[in-house]
Amino acid sequence: MALGMDDRSEEFLEHARRAYGDLRNPYYEFFADAQDDNPWKSLLRGFEEFLRIEEWTDRTDDVSFSYVLKPRRRSRSAWSLWLSAVGPYALLAYSDDPDVPLARADLVTGFGEDRPAEEKRIIEMLRDAGLALLSAEEIEATVDFHPPDGRFPVSTFVMLFGESDVPWWHDG
């Protein structure tokens, strides 16, 4: 049962049930298998054609692959990207200042004007790979999911991406 989620809640929960089994006593070992055979390898190879990629995946507390993407050209632009191992979901955030903490307004869900050229290509490649870009509202919504630390309810971010919470809810 989702708390405060929209019509996609059942879709999120169905993917989570397949990945974790019991949402009240989730089995996290599925992520170890995903790490052995990252389902997003070909997508990442495509990104490497025009971006530098830094991996930030926390292999013990996350259930997603996380990266910082930077243009190959000289630029302060960067994107934070999370690719869920729970389902076909991505979270993409843009920053033109790496020293400023991520804000809700940084989330990218579609094409925007006056954005770096690489962003449209990133979005197109994510969509071509079958990934849905999630909105702030979707990842902030609470869900009936019980992580091992006993918090309940938690955000959809915790269920789809990892132990830490929504990036702009904390400093890092």
Salt bridges, closest charged atoms under 4 A:
GLU10 OE1 - ARG17 NH1 3.97
GLU11 OE2 - ARG8 NH2 3.43
GLU14 OE1 - ARG17 NH1 3.59
GLU14 OE2 - ARG18 NE 3.49
ASP37 OD1 - LYS41 NZ 3.70
GLU49 OE1 - ARG121 NH2 3.44
GLU54 OE2 - LYS70 NZ 3.03
GLU55 OE2 - ARG59 NH2 2.89
ASP97 OD1 - ARG76 NH2 2.93
GLU118 OE2 - ARG73 NE 2.79
GLU119 OE1 - ARG115 NH2 3.08
GLU137 OE2 - ARG104 NH2 3.31
GLU138 OE2 - ARG8 NH1 2.97
GLU140 OE2 - ARG104 NE 2.76
ASP144 OD2 - ARG24 NH2 2.97
ASP144 OD1 - HIS146 NE2 3.24
ASP149 OD2 - ARG151 NE 2.66
ASP165 OD2 - ARG151 NH1 3.43
